């Protein structure tokens, strides 16, 4: 009887729509995020002006947020429309950044 249960479990595991483990993928993403965090810490100590340092750290933050959303929030499995909707706040942030830069570098 145990053999039948093992066979049934194996057949059921291969069924379409069955949940597969993402442990390896999540661990790799975790490592990538750890490396990016270490690079952020290193970049924060570099002797750059505040604007350059802020730009670099912001870029790291945006990349890390994108990775988290894509893998841990499962955007990779969503429709193109939902991915677009998720990008709207990022587009608003880019627009706000452009406006701030325009004010900073506007000739008086």
Rosetta constraint file for C-alpha pairs under 8 A:
AtomPair CA 1 CA 5 HARMONIC 6.49 0.50
AtomPair CA 2 CA 6 HARMONIC 6.24 0.50
AtomPair CA 3 CA 7 HARMONIC 6.17 0.50
AtomPair CA 4 CA 8 HARMONIC 6.02 0.50
AtomPair CA 5 CA 9 HARMONIC 6.03 0.50
AtomPair CA 6 CA 10 HARMONIC 6.14 0.50
AtomPair CA 7 CA 11 HARMONIC 6.16 0.50
AtomPair CA 8 CA 12 HARMONIC 5.93 0.50
AtomPair CA 9 CA 13 HARMONIC 5.94 0.50
AtomPair CA 10 CA 14 HARMONIC 6.60 0.50
AtomPair CA 11 CA 15 HARMONIC 6.62 0.50
AtomPair CA 12 CA 18 HARMONIC 7.86 0.50
AtomPair CA 13 CA 18 HARMONIC 6.31 0.50
AtomPair CA 14 CA 18 HARMONIC 6.89 0.50
AtomPair CA 22 CA 26 HARMONIC 5.98 0.50
AtomPair CA 23 CA 27 HARMONIC 6.02 0.50
AtomPair CA 24 CA 28 HARMONIC 6.26 0.50
AtomPair CA 25 CA 29 HARMONIC 6.24 0.50
AtomPair CA 26 CA 30 HARMONIC 5.99 0.50
AtomPair CA 26 CA 71 HARMONIC 7.59 0.50
AtomPair CA 26 CA 72 HARMONIC 7.62 0.50
AtomPair CA 27 CA 31 HARMONIC 6.22 0.50
AtomPair CA 28 CA 32 HARMONIC 6.25 0.50
AtomPair CA 29 CA 33 HARMONIC 6.12 0.50
AtomPair CA 29 CA 67 HARMONIC 7.69 0.50
AtomPair CA 29 CA 71 HARMONIC 7.69 0.50
AtomPair CA 30 CA 34 HARMONIC 6.14 0.50
AtomPair CA 31 CA 35 HARMONIC 6.21 0.50
AtomPair CA 32 CA 36 HARMONIC 6.19 0.50
AtomPair CA 33 CA 37 HARMONIC 6.08 0.50
AtomPair CA 33 CA 64 HARMONIC 6.47 0.50
AtomPair CA 34 CA 38 HARMONIC 6.23 0.50
AtomPair CA 35 CA 39 HARMONIC 6.21 0.50
AtomPair CA 36 CA 40 HARMONIC 6.13 0.50
AtomPair CA 36 CA 60 HARMONIC 6.99 0.50
AtomPair CA 36 CA 64 HARMONIC 7.39 0.50
AtomPair CA 37 CA 41 HARMONIC 6.31 0.50
AtomPair CA 38 CA 42 HARMONIC 6.24 0.50
AtomPair CA 39 CA 43 HARMONIC 5.94 0.50
AtomPair CA 40 CA 44 HARMONIC 6.09 0.50
AtomPair CA 40 CA 57 HARMONIC 6.22 0.50
AtomPair CA 40 CA 60 HARMONIC 6.73 0.50
AtomPair CA 41 CA 45 HARMONIC 6.75 0.50
AtomPair CA 42 CA 46 HARMONIC 6.80 0.50
AtomPair CA 43 CA 53 HARMONIC 7.18 0.50
AtomPair CA 43 CA 56 HARMONIC 7.47 0.50
AtomPair CA 43 CA 57 HARMONIC 7.30 0.50
AtomPair CA 44 CA 53 HARMONIC 6.57 0.50
AtomPair CA 44 CA 57 HARMONIC 7.31 0.50
AtomPair CA 46 CA 53 HARMONIC 7.84 0.50
AtomPair CA 48 CA 52 HARMONIC 6.08 0.50
AtomPair CA 48 CA 53 HARMONIC 5.79 0.50
AtomPair CA 49 CA 53 HARMONIC 6.17 0.50
AtomPair CA 50 CA 54 HARMONIC 5.82 0.50
AtomPair CA 51 CA 55 HARMONIC 6.09 0.50
AtomPair CA 52 CA 56 HARMONIC 6.19 0.50
AtomPair CA 53 CA 57 HARMONIC 6.10 0.50
AtomPair CA 54 CA 58 HARMONIC 5.92 0.50
AtomPair CA 55 CA 59 HARMONIC 6.14 0.50
AtomPair CA 56 CA 60 HARMONIC 6.33 0.50
AtomPair CA 57 CA 61 HARMONIC 6.21 0.50
AtomPair CA 58 CA 62 HARMONIC 6.15 0.50
AtomPair CA 59 CA 63 HARMONIC 6.20 0.50
AtomPair CA 60 CA 64 HARMONIC 6.12 0.50
AtomPair CA 61 CA 65 HARMONIC 6.04 0.50
AtomPair CA 62 CA 66 HARMONIC 6.11 0.50
AtomPair CA 63 CA 67 HARMONIC 6.26 0.50
AtomPair CA 64 CA 68 HARMONIC 6.21 0.50
AtomPair CA 65 CA 69 HARMONIC 6.12 0.50
AtomPair CA 66 CA 70 HARMONIC 5.95 0.50
AtomPair CA 67 CA 71 HARMONIC 6.04 0.50
AtomPair CA 67 CA 72 HARMONIC 7.78 0.50
AtomPair CA 68 CA 72 HARMONIC 5.17 0.50
AtomPair CA 68 CA 73 HARMONIC 6.54 0.50
AtomPair CA 69 CA 73 HARMONIC 4.71 0.50
AtomPair CA 69 CA 74 HARMONIC 6.68 0.50
AtomPair CA 69 CA 75 HARMONIC 6.17 0.50
AtomPair CA 70 CA 74 HARMONIC 5.53 0.50
AtomPair CA 70 CA 75 HARMONIC 4.55 0.50
AtomPair CA 70 CA 76 HARMONIC 5.26 0.50
AtomPair CA 71 CA 75 HARMONIC 6.57 0.50
AtomPair CA 71 CA 76 HARMONIC 6.42 0.50
AtomPair CA 74 CA 78 HARMONIC 7.02 0.50
AtomPair CA 75 CA 82 HARMONIC 7.84 0.50
AtomPair CA 75 CA 83 HARMONIC 6.31 0.50
AtomPair CA 78 CA 82 HARMONIC 6.30 0.50
AtomPair CA 78 CA 83 HARMONIC 6.65 0.50
AtomPair CA 79 CA 83 HARMONIC 6.38 0.50
AtomPair CA 80 CA 84 HARMONIC 6.20 0.50
AtomPair CA 81 CA 85 HARMONIC 6.26 0.50
AtomPair CA 82 CA 86 HARMONIC 6.15 0.50
AtomPair CA 83 CA 87 HARMONIC 6.41 0.50
AtomPair CA 84 CA 88 HARMONIC 6.67 0.50
AtomPair CA 86 CA 90 HARMONIC 7.91 0.50
AtomPair CA 87 CA 91 HARMONIC 6.24 0.50
AtomPair CA 88 CA 92 HARMONIC 6.23 0.50
AtomPair CA 89 CA 93 HARMONIC 6.16 0.50
AtomPair CA 90 CA 94 HARMONIC 6.22 0.50
AtomPair CA 91 CA 95 HARMONIC 6.21 0.50
AtomPair CA 92 CA 96 HARMONIC 6.15 0.50
AtomPair CA 93 CA 97 HARMONIC 6.07 0.50
AtomPair CA 94 CA 98 HARMONIC 6.21 0.50
AtomPair CA 95 CA 99 HARMONIC 6.29 0.50
AtomPair CA 96 CA 100 HARMONIC 6.20 0.50
AtomPair CA 97 CA 101 HARMONIC 6.13 0.50
AtomPair CA 98 CA 102 HARMONIC 6.07 0.50
AtomPair CA 99 CA 103 HARMONIC 6.37 0.50
AtomPair CA 100 CA 104 HARMONIC 6.22 0.50
AtomPair CA 101 CA 105 HARMONIC 6.02 0.50
AtomPair CA 102 CA 106 HARMONIC 5.62 0.50
